[in-house]
């Protein structure tokens, strides 16, 4: 999986169809979409670079807001590992080298079907990163998406995640 997609509950099949059309349009007709056992959550695997793809989908949405009806959020994922605190901590420490000196960060954790402690995870990861924390306006977001026994990790700018609601609000301003 290199994308996590959220949608309204019970609209997973329609969202899957919409995603397949998007992947085909952007050049990956062989992408796969999986409806998870968690309501409103799908995962996708595409050969396209996930952050660039989300950026293209965002541009398309801003030009044609009606073109995306079911996807609510599209989140690029850079690493997928087992949901174990030590493993998450180790991978995030390696990936955090992409945060330049002087850049601020925040850690965002979304858990589904997991009993891992968010507080424990945040404190262990924060000890390994020397940069300053900024909860309001971070340069980078360390995004940890825990989906049961699998965890997706990305280090992104806030703008790298497509939130349809936020995009709609920005269009109306």
C-alpha positions in Angstrom: 0.0 0.0 0.0 1.3 3.4 -0.8 -2.0 5.4 -0.4 -4.6 5.4 2.3 -8.0 6.8 1.3 -10.9 7.7 3.5 -14.5 7.9 2.5 -18.0 8.1 4.0 -19.1 4.8 5.6 -20.8 2.3 3.3 -19.5 4.1 0.2 -16.4 2.0 -0.2 -17.4 0.3 -3.5 -18.1 3.7 -5.1 -14.9 5.1 -3.8 -12.9 2.1 -5.1 -14.5 2.6 -8.6 -13.6 6.4 -8.5 -10.0 5.6 -7.5 -9.6 3.1 -10.3 -10.8 5.7 -12.8 -8.3 8.2 -11.3 -5.4 5.7 -11.5 -6.2 4.9 -15.1 -6.4 8.6 -16.0 -3.0 9.3 -14.5 -1.3 6.3 -16.2 -1.6 3.3 -13.9 -4.5 1.0 -15.0 -2.9 -1.9 -13.0 -3.2 -0.1 -9.6 -5.0 -2.1 -6.9 -7.5 -0.8 -4.4 -8.4 -2.7 -1.3 -11.5 -2.1 0.8 -10.3 -2.8 4.4 -12.3 -4.3 7.2 -12.4 -0.8 8.7 -15.4 1.3 7.8 -14.6 4.2 5.4 -10.9 3.1 4.9 -9.4 1.9 1.6 -5.8 1.3 0.7 -4.2 1.4 -2.7 -1.0 0.3 -4.4 0.1 2.2 -7.4 3.3 2.3 -9.4 3.0 6.1 -9.6 4.9 8.1 -7.0 2.3 8.7 -4.2 3.1 12.3 -3.3 3.2 13.5 -6.9 0.0 11.6 -7.6 -1.8 13.2 -4.7 -0.6 16.6 -6.0 -2.0 15.8 -9.5 -5.3 14.7 -8.0 -5.5 17.9 -6.0 -4.9 20.0 -9.2 -7.6 18.1 -11.0 -10.0 18.6 -8.1 -9.4 22.3 -8.0 -10.1 22.5 -11.8 -13.1 20.1 -11.7 -14.5 19.9 -8.2 -17.3 17.6 -9.4 -14.7 15.0 -10.5 -14.2 13.6 -7.0 -17.4 12.6 -5.3 -16.5 9.8 -2.8 -12.9 10.3 -1.7 -12.6 12.4 1.5 -8.8 12.2 2.1 -6.0 10.7 0.1 -2.8 10.2 2.1 0.5 9.2 0.5 2.5 6.5 2.4 6.2 6.1 2.0 6.9 3.0 4.3 4.7 0.1 5.4 5.8 -2.0 8.4 4.4 -4.1 11.2 2.6 -2.2 14.0 5.2 -2.6 16.7 6.5 0.4 18.7 10.2 -0.5 18.3 9.9 -1.0 14.5 7.9 2.2 14.0 10.5 4.1 16.2 13.4 2.7 14.2 11.9 3.5 10.7 10.8 7.0 11.7 14.3 7.7 13.1 15.8 6.7 9.7 13.2 8.6 7.7 13.6 11.8 9.9 16.9 12.5 8.1 14.7 14.1 5.4 13.8 16.8 7.9 16.4 19.5 7.3 18.2 21.5 10.0 16.1 24.4 11.0 12.8 22.7 9.9 10.1 22.2 12.5 8.0 19.1 12.7 5.0 17.5 14.4 4.0 13.9 14.9 0.5 12.9 13.9 -0.8 9.4 14.7 -4.0 7.9 13.5 -4.9 4.6 15.0 -7.5 2.1 13.9 -7.9 -1.4 15.4 -4.8 -0.9 17.5 -3.9 -0.7 21.2 -0.5 0.9 20.8 0.0 3.9 23.0 0.2 7.1 21.0 1.8 8.9 23.9 4.6 6.3 24.2 5.2 6.4 20.5 5.4 10.2 20.3 7.8 10.5 23.3 10.1 7.7 22.0 10.2 9.2 18.5 10.6 12.8 19.7 13.7 11.9 21.7 15.4 10.8 18.5 14.7 14.0 16.5 16.7 17.1 17.3 14.5 19.6 15.4 12.0 21.9 17.1 8.4 20.8 17.4 5.7 23.1 16.0 2.1 21.8 16.5 0.5 24.7 14.6 2.7 25.3 11.6 5.2 22.5 11.2 7.4 22.4 8.1 7.1 18.6 8.1 4.5 16.2 9.5 5.6 12.7 10.6 2.4 10.9 9.8 1.9 7.5 11.4 -1.2 5.6 10.2 -1.8 2.5 12.2 -4.3 0.1 10.5 -4.4 -2.9 12.8 -1.2 -5.0 12.4 0.2 -2.7 9.5 1.5 0.8 9.9 2.0 3.3 7.1 4.6 6.1 7.7 5.3 9.3 5.8 7.2 12.5 6.4 5.3 15.1 4.4 4.4 18.8 4.1 0.8 19.4 5.2 0.0 20.2 1.6 1.0 16.7 0.5 -2.2 15.2 2.0 -5.4 15.8 0.0 -8.4 16.7 2.2 -11.4 17.3 0.0 -13.2 19.3 2.7 -10.2 21.6 3.2 -9.8 22.0 -0.6 -13.5 22.9 -0.9 -13.2 25.5 1.9 -10.1 27.1 0.3 -12.0 27.3 -3.0 -14.9 29.2 -1.4 -12.7 31.7 0.3 
